[in-house]
Amino acid sequence: MRHIISVLVENQSGVLTRIAGMFSSRGFNIDSLAVGETQDPTVSRITVVSHGDDQVIEQIVKQLRKLIDVIRVQDITAESHIERELLMVKVASDGATRGEVMQIVTIFRGRIVDVGSESVVIEMVGSQDRIQALLDLLEGYGVLEMARTGAIGLARGAQVLRV
């Protein structure tokens, strides 16, 4: 099963290396990884997406909590949460197909952020499923290049992951 794990860490060099090393040394796979500062510049939030049964995820959480620079760890998968990914994709598009591509992008609430004579660059924020659905439709036009962030997420409501 897919799990989203939020990790608050001290914002110091080497923290990400230690976390990635923990996953690697224990044979756990990272499906996606996103890192950024929080409202406190001394703390960063790392969002890790990984697959595993309950025992594997429990081991991941326990091992993360043992690392020195880790402040808090929370698996938000079973809780009510909001998750999003960012996609930027360059699609082949000339004058004949540009209108069709623009319609698809509008339906998915994406944005065209760059237009060239033979391509457009599209930006979209959404769930993993919506992003994949957009990519599936754009594949017929020719995806030239793509960058995707992986999931980030927060628990809904009053629940807050704090220092």
Buried (B, 14 or more C-beta within 10 A) or exposed (E): EEBBBBBBBEBEEEBBEBBBEBBEEEEBEBBBBBBEEBEEEEBBBBBBBBEBEEEBBEEBBEBBEEBEBBBBBBBBBEBEBEBBBBBBBBBBBEEEBBEEBBEBBEEBEBEBEEEEEEBBBBBBBBEBEBBBBBBEBBEEBEBBEEEBBBBBBBBEEEEEBEE
